[in-house]
């Protein structure tokens, strides 16, 4: 993960990977047909780790969508601090532009987003919404806003390292968006 996170898919070297792992190149390619297969395996592994940690700590009893969204953001930051190399890898992979893996990454991301939305939106208290608000569309707007916010922050990571991000400021900024949405959609 470290090699891919630092150099991207195309520039990552399997020679460096086997040296760091202290295995032979033959052993690596016994388990993985090629670099692409290794990369996608690591991506799936990292996503599963992230997803499982979030799902284990997620408070399903909380019914307020805004509190849930904030909770997920805080869990992601907690995981980033617990597994920084894994998070760096996922960030690099998310921004990977190699045609060799881009399509498969996009497919995996779409599936993850759909399943995550289902879990995140399941059982929310729709009675908190104003009577004249189309709840389904409001939830989409909330989701799109936070996805856009996340994408904006991911663009910053391209220019800076994860270590340079101020997570307290990031959460404060996200809270501003959540509060605006809350005032417009809730009673």
C-alpha positions, 0 to 999 in steps of 0.5 A: 500500500505504501508504494502505491500510495507514494507513487501511484499505480503506474510508477509503483515498483513491484521490485520495491514492494517485494523488497519491503515485504521481504518476499521473492518476486515469484512469491508475489506473482504466485498469489497475484497475476500482475501488479493490477491484480495486487493493486485491486486486491489491496484496494478491496482489502482497504475498503473492507477494513474502512467499511467494517470499522465504520459499521462496527462503531456506527450508532444505528440507534441515532435517527437524525441524518445530520448527526449520522453524517457527522458521526461517519465523518468523525469515524473516518478521521479516527480510522485515518489516525489509526490506519494512516498508510491504509488511508493514504493508499485509499486516497491515492487510489481514489485519485488514481487516473491510470486507465488500467485501473480507473474503470474498475476503481469507479465500479467499486466506488459506485457499489460502495456509495450505493451500499453506504447510502442505504445503511446511512439513510436506513431508519432515519427520522423523517418526522424531523423534516418540514412538512412541505419538504420532499424528504427523498430529495432533501436526503439526496441534496444532503448527500450530494453536498457532503460528497461535494465537500469530501471531493473538495477536501480530497482535491486539497490532499493532491496539493498537500499531504494528509498530515497537513490537513487540519481536521478540526477546521475540516469538521467545523467547515462541514458543520457549517454546511450541515447547519445550513441544510438542517435549517432549510429542511428540519422543523 
